[in-house]
C-alpha cells in the first residue's frame, strides 16, 4: 500500500485515534504517538500530532496541563473532557458503521449491510 494513500486515510480518523488513546487516563504526545505506531499505524510525527492535540484542546475535547520534569524538558499532559468522551463514543460508532459498509463493498460478492 502506498504510504501517501495510508496517510490520507489516517487523516480522516486521527482525531478519534488520539481521543481513544486518552480513555484510560492522561498522557503526553510522545506516548500517544508511540501507542499509535505500536498499533501498526506508522510513525505519527510531531508536526502532525501536536496540531491535532491543539485543535482538540481548542474544541474543549481535551484539557492540557504542562508539568516540569526533574530531568529533561517538561511535558504537556492531555486528558479527555466529558465532551471528548461523548464525541468519541458517537463518532466511534459512526466510524465503525462506515468501516462495515466499506468492508462489505470490498468483499467479493459483498453488499452493503
MMTF fields as JSON, N, C-alpha, C and O atoms, coordinates in Angstrom:
{
  "mmtfVersion": "1.0.0",
  "mmtfProducer": "UNKNOWN",
  "numBonds": 451,
  "numAtoms": 452,
  "numGroups": 113,
  "numChains": 1,
  "numModels": 1,
  "chainsPerModel": [1],
  "groupsPerChain": [113],
  "chainIdList": ["A"],
  "bondAtomList": [4, 2, 8, 6, 12, 10, 16, 14, 20, 18, 24, 22, 28, 26, 32, 30, 36, 34, 40, 38, 44, 42, 48, 46, 52, 50, 56, 54, 60, 58, 64, 62, 68, 66, 72, 70, 76, 74, 80, 78, 84, 82, 88, 86, 92, 90, 96, 94, 100, 98, 104, 102, 108, 106, 112, 110, 116, 114, 120, 118, 124, 122, 128, 126, 132, 130, 136, 134, 140, 138, 144, 142, 148, 146, 152, 150, 156, 154, 160, 158, 164, 162, 168, 166, 172, 170, 176, 174, 180, 178, 184, 182, 188, 186, 192, 190, 196, 194, 200, 198, 204, 202, 208, 206, 212, 210, 216, 214, 220, 218, 224, 222, 228, 226, 232, 230, 236, 234, 240, 238, 244, 242, 248, 246, 252, 250, 256, 254, 260, 258, 264, 262, 268, 266, 272, 270, 276, 274, 280, 278, 284, 282, 288, 286, 292, 290, 296, 294, 300, 298, 304, 302, 308, 306, 312, 310, 316, 314, 320, 318, 324, 322, 328, 326, 332, 330, 336, 334, 340, 338, 344, 342, 348, 346, 352, 350, 356, 354, 360, 358, 364, 362, 368, 366, 372, 370, 376, 374, 380, 378, 384, 382, 388, 386, 392, 390, 396, 394, 400, 398, 404, 402, 408, 406, 412, 410, 416, 414, 420, 418, 424, 422, 428, 426, 432, 430, 436, 434, 440, 438, 444, 442, 448, 446],
  "bondOrderList": [1, 1, 1, 1, 1, 1, 1, 1, 1, 1, 1, 1, 1, 1, 1, 1, 1, 1, 1, 1, 1, 1, 1, 1, 1, 1, 1, 1, 1, 1, 1, 1, 1, 1, 1, 1, 1, 1, 1, 1, 1, 1, 1, 1, 1, 1, 1, 1, 1, 1, 1, 1, 1, 1, 1, 1, 1, 1, 1, 1, 1, 1, 1, 1, 1, 1, 1, 1, 1, 1, 1, 1, 1, 1, 1, 1, 1, 1, 1, 1, 1, 1, 1, 1, 1, 1, 1, 1, 1, 1, 1, 1, 1, 1, 1, 1, 1, 1, 1, 1, 1, 1, 1, 1, 1, 1, 1, 1, 1, 1, 1, 1],
  "groupList": [{"groupName": "UNK", "atomNameList": ["N", "CA", "C", "O"], "elementList": ["N", "C", "C", "O"], "formalChargeList": [0, 0, 0, 0], "bondAtomList": [1, 0, 2, 1, 3, 2], "bondOrderList": [1, 1, 2], "singleLetterCode": "X", "chemCompType": "L-PEPTIDE LINKING"}],
  "groupTypeList": [0, 0, 0, 0, 0, 0, 0, 0, 0, 0, 0, 0, 0, 0, 0, 0, 0, 0, 0, 0, 0, 0, 0, 0, 0, 0, 0, 0, 0, 0, 0, 0, 0, 0, 0, 0, 0, 0, 0, 0, 0, 0, 0, 0, 0, 0, 0, 0, 0, 0, 0, 0, 0, 0, 0, 0, 0, 0, 0, 0, 0, 0, 0, 0, 0, 0, 0, 0, 0, 0, 0, 0, 0, 0, 0, 0, 0, 0, 0, 0, 0, 0, 0, 0, 0, 0, 0, 0, 0, 0, 0, 0, 0, 0, 0, 0, 0, 0, 0, 0, 0, 0, 0, 0, 0, 0, 0, 0, 0, 0, 0, 0, 0],
  "groupIdList": [1, 2, 3, 4, 5, 6, 7, 8, 9, 10, 11, 12, 13, 14, 15, 16, 17, 18, 19, 20, 21, 22, 23, 24, 25, 26, 27, 28, 29, 30, 31, 32, 33, 34, 35, 36, 37, 38, 39, 40, 41, 42, 43, 44, 45, 46, 47, 48, 49, 50, 51, 52, 53, 54, 55, 56, 57, 58, 59, 60, 61, 62, 63, 64, 65, 66, 67, 68, 69, 70, 71, 72, 73, 74, 75, 76, 77, 78, 79, 80, 81, 82, 83, 84, 85, 86, 87, 88, 89, 90, 91, 92, 93, 94, 95, 96, 97, 98, 99, 100, 101, 102, 103, 104, 105, 106, 107, 108, 109, 110, 111, 112, 113],
  "secStructList": [7, 7, 2, 2, 2, 2, 2, 2, 2, 2, 2, 6, 6, 2, 2, 2, 2, 2, 2, 2, 6, 6, 6, 6, 1, 7, 3, 3, 2, 2, 2, 2, 2, 2, 2, 2, 0, 0, 0, 0, 0, 7, 7, 7, 7, 2, 2, 2, 2, 2, 2, 2, 2, 2, 2, 2, 2, 2, 6, 6, 1, 3, 3, 3, 3, 3, 3, 7, 7, 1, 1, 1, 7, 7, 3, 3, 3, 3, 3, 3, 7, 2, 2, 2, 2, 2, 2, 2, 2, 2, 2, 2, 2, 2, 2, 2, 2, 2, 2, 2, 2, 2, 2, 2, 2, 2, 1, 6, 6, 7, 7, 7, 7],
  "xCoordList": [0.854, 0.0, 0.899, 1.881, 0.546, 1.346, 1.225, 0.139, 2.364, 2.384, 1.502, 0.854, 1.463, 0.647, -0.835, -1.596, -1.267, -2.667, -3.017, -4.053, -2.151, -2.384, -2.443, -3.257, -1.58, -1.549, -2.865, -3.374, -3.411, -4.675, -5.815, -6.721, -5.799, -6.828, -6.717, -7.726, -5.488, -5.252, -5.759, -6.276, -5.613, -6.077, -7.558, -7.981, -8.341, -9.771, -10.17, -11.298, -9.261, -9.613, -8.637, -8.813, -7.623, -6.582, -7.142, -6.724, -8.066, -8.645, -9.249, -9.025, -10.013, -10.628, -9.588, -9.733, -8.544, -7.498, -6.768, -6.432, -6.527, -5.872, -6.79, -6.337, -8.066, -9.004, -9.048, -9.115, -9.012, -9.089, -7.887, -8.004, -6.731, -5.541, -5.634, -4.79, -6.634, -6.78, -7.914, -8.216, -8.539, -9.668, -9.246, -10.046, -8.019, -7.552, -6.862, -6.318, -6.882, -6.237, -5.384, -5.333, -4.716, -3.924, -2.661, -2.171, -2.155, -0.931, -0.312, -0.949, 0.909, 1.583, 1.861, 1.799, 2.169, 2.257, 3.123, 2.69, 4.343, 5.248, 4.644, 4.741, 4.033, 3.444, 2.223, 1.977, 1.464, 0.328, 0.844, 0.334, 1.842, 2.426, 3.001, 2.841, 3.661, 4.255, 3.171, 3.333, 2.071, 0.974, 0.357, 0.032, 0.197, -0.357, 0.583, 0.138, 1.874, 2.857, 2.849, 2.893, 2.792, 2.773, 1.507, 1.503, 0.434, -0.809, -0.742, -1.654, 0.34, 0.517, 0.152, 0.011, -0.003, -0.404, 0.778, 0.589, 1.967, 3.147, 3.521, 2.854, 4.6, 5.111, 4.233, 4.032, 3.719, 2.958, 3.908, 4.244, 4.332, 5.314, 4.66, 3.453, 5.491, 5.01, 4.304, 3.35, 4.765, 4.14, 2.733, 1.977, 2.379, 1.012, 0.241, -0.909, 0.869, 0.175, -0.168, -1.299, 0.771, 0.528, -0.546, -1.292, -0.649, -1.798, -3.137, -4.123, -3.176, -4.4, -4.719, -5.856, -3.719, -3.939, -4.377, -5.261, -3.769, -4.169, -5.608, -6.374, -5.971, -7.34, -8.355, -9.419, -8.021, -8.903, -9.049, -10.126, -7.949, -7.991, -8.855, -9.681, -8.669, -9.458, -10.946, -11.789, -11.266, -12.659, -13.253, -14.442, -12.432, -12.92, -13.053, -13.742, -12.4, -12.483, -11.385, -11.539, -10.289, -9.219, -8.79, -8.979, -8.221, -7.602, -6.121, -5.726, -5.31, -3.867, -3.281, -3.775, -2.215, -1.502, -0.008, 0.435, 0.761, 2.212, 2.79, 2.412, 3.702, 4.387, 5.888, 6.393, 6.578, 8.033, 8.532, 7.917, 9.637, 10.237, 11.471, 12.117, 11.799, 13.015, 14.251, 15.227, 14.192, 15.294, 14.707, 13.647, 15.376, 14.918, 13.787, 13.424, 13.249, 12.2, 10.882, 10.631, 10.058, 8.732, 7.856, 8.231, 6.683, 5.757, 4.368, 3.98, 3.65, 2.26, 1.406, 1.434, 0.65, -0.209, -1.625, -2.135, -2.253, -3.603, -4.548, -4.164, -5.786, -6.819, -8.148, -8.394, -8.991, -10.31, -11.211, -11.142, -12.05, -13.118, -14.387, -14.398, -15.439, -16.72, -17.185, -17.684, -17.019, -17.401, -16.568, -17.076, -15.294, -14.425, -14.874, -14.853, -15.284, -15.787, -17.066, -17.241, -17.957, -19.225, -18.975, -19.556, -18.106, -17.806, -17.144, -17.476, -16.218, -15.536, -16.537, -16.454, -17.465, -18.461, -19.315, -19.525, -19.804, -20.67, -19.92, -20.404, -18.754, -18.001, -17.392, -17.208, -17.078, -16.561, -17.63, -17.344, -18.862, -19.968, -20.164, -20.37, -20.101, -20.26, -19.123, -19.35, -17.899, -16.751, -16.888, -16.613, -17.307, -17.454, -18.544, -18.4, -19.618, -20.655, -20.079, -20.318, -19.322, -18.684, -17.727, -17.712, -16.934, -15.979, -16.704, -16.266, -17.808, -18.568, -19.068, -19.026, -19.535, -20.03, -18.907, -19.076, -17.775, -16.636, -16.164, -15.904, -16.054, -15.594, -16.526, -16.072, -17.828, -18.797, -18.656, -18.75, -18.432, -18.309, -17.018, -16.98, -15.976, -14.708, -14.618, -13.705, -15.54, -15.557, -16.213, -17.298, -15.558, -16.157, -17.593, -17.851, -18.499, -19.899, -20.573, -21.744, -19.829, -20.375, -21.373, -21.343, -22.232, -23.195, -23.192, -22.647, -23.78, -23.854, -24.769, -25.754, -24.452, -25.268, -26.647, -27.459],
  "yCoordList": [-1.172, 0.0, 1.232, 1.311, 2.162, 3.385, 4.166, 4.308, 4.668, 5.41, 6.645, 6.987, 7.325, 8.532, 8.21, 9.005, 7.075, 6.653, 6.367, 6.804, 5.641, 5.318, 6.598, 6.72, 7.536, 8.8, 9.559, 10.132, 9.565, 10.274, 9.575, 10.248, 8.261, 7.545, 7.88, 8.061, 7.961, 8.242, 9.631, 9.816, 10.597, 11.951, 11.975, 12.772, 11.117, 11.086, 10.533, 10.74, 9.835, 9.181, 9.504, 9.016, 10.308, 10.563, 11.213, 10.856, 12.147, 12.773, 11.71, 11.726, 10.789, 9.727, 8.825, 8.418, 8.51, 7.64, 8.31, 7.66, 9.605, 10.337, 10.362, 10.107, 10.665, 10.643, 9.259, 9.14, 8.219, 6.853, 6.513, 5.709, 7.115, 6.868, 7.529, 7.276, 8.366, 9.065, 8.5, 9.052, 7.429, 6.887, 6.275, 6.221, 5.82, 5.198, 6.186, 5.792, 7.455, 8.464, 9.39, 9.298, 10.284, 11.291, 10.703, 9.646, 11.437, 11.011, 12.205, 13.251, 12.063, 13.151, 12.719, 11.536, 13.708, 13.497, 12.341, 11.524, 12.253, 11.184, 9.808, 8.916, 9.629, 8.322, 8.014, 6.857, 9.043, 8.843, 8.389, 7.422, 9.075, 8.712, 7.305, 6.54, 6.964, 5.627, 4.547, 3.509, 4.79, 3.812, 3.625, 2.503, 4.708, 4.603, 3.831, 3.018, 4.084, 3.351, 1.874, 1.026, 1.556, 0.156, -0.563, -1.784, 0.193, -0.4, -0.691, -1.306, -0.249, -0.529, 0.621, 0.423, 1.816, 2.965, 3.746, 4.743, 3.313, 4.007, 5.166, 5.44, 5.833, 6.94, 8.173, 8.619, 8.711, 9.96, 11.032, 11.056, 11.903, 12.925, 14.043, 14.273, 14.727, 15.833, 16.911, 17.519, 17.154, 18.158, 17.793, 18.648, 16.537, 16.073, 15.954, 16.385, 15.37, 15.088, 16.339, 16.476, 17.236, 18.378, 19.343, 19.897, 19.563, 20.353, 19.68, 20.359, 18.35, 17.619, 17.839, 18.155, 17.672, 17.876, 19.308, 19.525, 20.281, 21.681, 21.913, 22.59, 21.354, 21.5, 20.858, 21.423, 19.687, 19.013, 19.815, 19.87, 20.437, 21.267, 22.509, 22.862, 23.161, 24.354, 24.033, 24.879, 22.816, 22.391, 21.953, 21.644, 21.926, 21.517, 20.016, 19.552, 19.258, 17.796, 17.191, 16.082, 17.905, 17.504, 18.73, 19.871, 18.465, 19.502, 19.181, 18.016, 20.211, 20.009, 20.71, 21.743, 20.121, 20.693, 20.478, 19.356, 21.547, 21.443, 21.097, 21.686, 20.144, 19.753, 19.762, 19.182, 20.425, 20.425, 19.038, 18.35, 18.649, 17.356, 17.568, 18.613, 16.575, 16.656, 16.656, 17.356, 15.863, 15.793, 15.983, 15.44, 16.735, 16.927, 17.948, 18.584, 18.085, 19.082, 18.668, 17.484, 19.646, 19.364, 18.757, 18.696, 18.312, 17.678, 18.276, 18.719, 18.271, 18.708, 17.44, 16.651, 17.255, 16.085, 16.427, 17.507, 15.496, 15.68, 14.674, 13.539, 15.1, 14.192, 14.535, 15.685, 13.543, 13.733, 14.547, 14.432, 15.365, 16.039, 15.2, 14.235, 15.567, 14.888, 14.997, 14.028, 16.177, 16.373, 15.488, 14.979, 15.304, 14.437, 12.993, 12.293, 12.544, 11.168, 10.97, 9.946, 11.953, 11.859, 11.82, 11.002, 12.712, 12.738, 11.44, 10.899, 10.942, 9.694, 8.546, 7.753, 8.453, 7.381, 7.502, 6.514, 8.696, 8.897, 8.681, 7.976, 9.279, 9.193, 7.809, 7.385, 7.104, 5.738, 4.851, 4.036, 5.011, 4.235, 4.546, 3.64, 5.814, 6.218, 5.655, 5.178, 5.714, 5.188, 3.676, 3.176, 2.955, 1.507, 1.148, 0.176, 1.91, 1.694, 1.905, 1.105, 2.985, 3.282, 2.153, 1.713, 1.695, 0.611, -0.651, -1.302, -0.998, -2.189, -2.064, -3.027, -0.882, -0.663, -0.788, -1.454, -0.163, -0.244, -1.687, -2.177, -2.361, -3.751, -4.634, -5.479, -4.438, -5.231, -4.958, -5.878, -3.702, -3.351, -3.912, -4.208, -4.061, -4.56, -6.085, -6.648, -6.741, -8.199, -8.709, -8.257, -9.643, -10.172, -10.646, -11.445, -10.145, -10.508, -9.809, -10.053, -8.934, -8.245, -7.164, -6.596, -6.916, -5.828, -5.013, -5.439, -3.883, -3.079, -3.759, -4.387, -3.639, -4.302, -3.686, -4.124],
  "zCoordList": [0.0, 0.0, 0.0, 0.738, -0.822, -0.906, 0.393, 0.955, 0.857, 2.123, 2.06, 3.049, 0.909, 0.82, 0.911, 1.464, 0.388, 0.487, 1.945, 2.446, 2.605, 4.019, 4.851, 5.767, 4.524, 5.233, 5.07, 6.034, 3.873, 3.659, 4.388, 4.88, 4.473, 5.229, 6.712, 7.393, 7.205, 8.618, 9.01, 10.112, 8.12, 8.414, 8.77, 9.607, 8.147, 8.392, 9.746, 10.194, 10.398, 11.659, 12.794, 13.91, 12.529, 13.528, 14.792, 15.894, 14.664, 15.859, 16.78, 17.991, 16.196, 17.006, 17.64, 18.793, 16.897, 17.44, 18.599, 19.589, 18.473, 19.563, 20.781, 21.897, 20.586, 21.717, 22.36, 23.583, 21.537, 22.084, 22.956, 23.881, 22.675, 23.479, 24.848, 25.708, 25.068, 26.345, 27.194, 28.252, 26.763, 27.522, 28.854, 29.788, 28.951, 30.196, 31.13, 32.162, 30.774, 31.609, 30.784, 29.557, 31.478, 30.778, 30.167, 30.567, 29.176, 28.52, 27.815, 27.695, 27.352, 26.644, 25.209, 24.874, 24.371, 22.94, 22.495, 21.683, 23.013, 22.58, 22.85, 22.006, 23.999, 24.335, 23.471, 23.129, 23.12, 22.212, 20.851, 20.284, 20.33, 19.033, 19.072, 18.12, 20.152, 20.308, 20.301, 19.66, 21.011, 21.05, 19.664, 19.277, 18.925, 17.572, 16.656, 15.845, 16.783, 15.973, 16.323, 15.432, 17.61, 18.043, 17.586, 17.433, 17.368, 16.879, 15.381, 14.827, 14.718, 13.308, 12.392, 11.185, 12.935, 12.128, 11.571, 10.873, 11.865, 11.375, 12.287, 13.285, 11.921, 12.721, 12.507, 11.378, 13.602, 13.566, 14.08, 15.264, 13.205, 13.582, 14.377, 14.295, 15.145, 15.965, 15.169, 15.654, 13.944, 13.093, 12.675, 12.215, 12.83, 12.573, 13.877, 13.962, 14.899, 16.155, 16.96, 17.427, 17.126, 18.017, 17.504, 18.312, 16.198, 15.737, 16.029, 16.316, 15.958, 16.313, 17.79, 18.142, 18.651, 20.084, 20.381, 21.209, 19.714, 19.915, 19.467, 20.152, 18.324, 17.818, 18.773, 19.025, 19.295, 20.25, 21.536, 22.13, 21.957, 23.156, 22.915, 23.757, 21.788, 21.469, 21.363, 21.662, 20.939, 20.814, 22.155, 22.234, 23.21, 24.521, 24.696, 25.605, 23.835, 23.896, 24.763, 25.273, 24.93, 25.835, 26.638, 26.218, 27.781, 28.604, 28.671, 28.627, 28.777, 28.817, 30.025, 30.475, 30.536, 31.681, 31.474, 31.229, 31.573, 31.451, 32.818, 33.831, 32.833, 34.069, 33.835, 32.873, 34.729, 34.679, 35.076, 35.89, 34.496, 34.813, 35.674, 35.594, 36.502, 37.311, 36.425, 36.693, 35.37, 34.408, 33.022, 32.712, 32.208, 30.835, 30.753, 31.742, 29.561, 29.363, 30.011, 30.239, 30.299, 30.828, 29.741, 28.57, 30.163, 29.224, 29.393, 30.473, 28.305, 28.311, 28.326, 27.382, 29.403, 29.56, 29.132, 29.431, 28.429, 27.904, 28.547, 28.828, 28.776, 29.289, 28.636, 28.272, 28.495, 27.89, 28.796, 30.02, 28.199, 28.935, 28.759, 27.995, 29.461, 29.265, 27.82, 27.247, 27.235, 25.836, 24.915, 23.916, 25.245, 24.451, 24.503, 23.491, 25.685, 25.825, 25.025, 24.364, 25.088, 24.345, 22.842, 22.128, 22.367, 20.939, 20.499, 19.444, 21.293, 20.96, 20.833, 19.894, 21.756, 21.697, 20.436, 19.732, 20.151, 18.989, 17.679, 16.794, 17.556, 16.309, 16.096, 14.955, 17.176, 17.032, 16.42, 15.543, 16.885, 16.316, 14.842, 14.035, 14.49, 13.093, 12.239, 11.127, 12.77, 12.028, 11.82, 10.729, 12.848, 12.715, 11.704, 10.963, 11.668, 10.652, 9.253, 8.349, 9.083, 7.799, 7.404, 6.254, 8.368, 8.116, 7.65, 6.701, 8.309, 7.911, 6.468, 5.703, 6.112, 4.756, 3.734, 2.713, 3.992, 3.071, 2.958, 1.86, 4.09, 4.075, 3.259, 2.488, 3.431, 2.676, 1.169, 0.357, 0.81, -0.604, -1.204, -2.399, -0.413, -0.917, -0.928, -1.534, -0.275, -0.229, -1.519, -1.883, -2.203, -3.435, -3.184, -2.284, -3.983, -3.827, -2.679, -2.389, -2.02, -0.85, -1.228, -2.319, -0.303, -0.466, 0.812, 1.831, 0.757, 1.975, 2.967, 2.579, 4.247, 5.277, 5.381, 6.197]
}
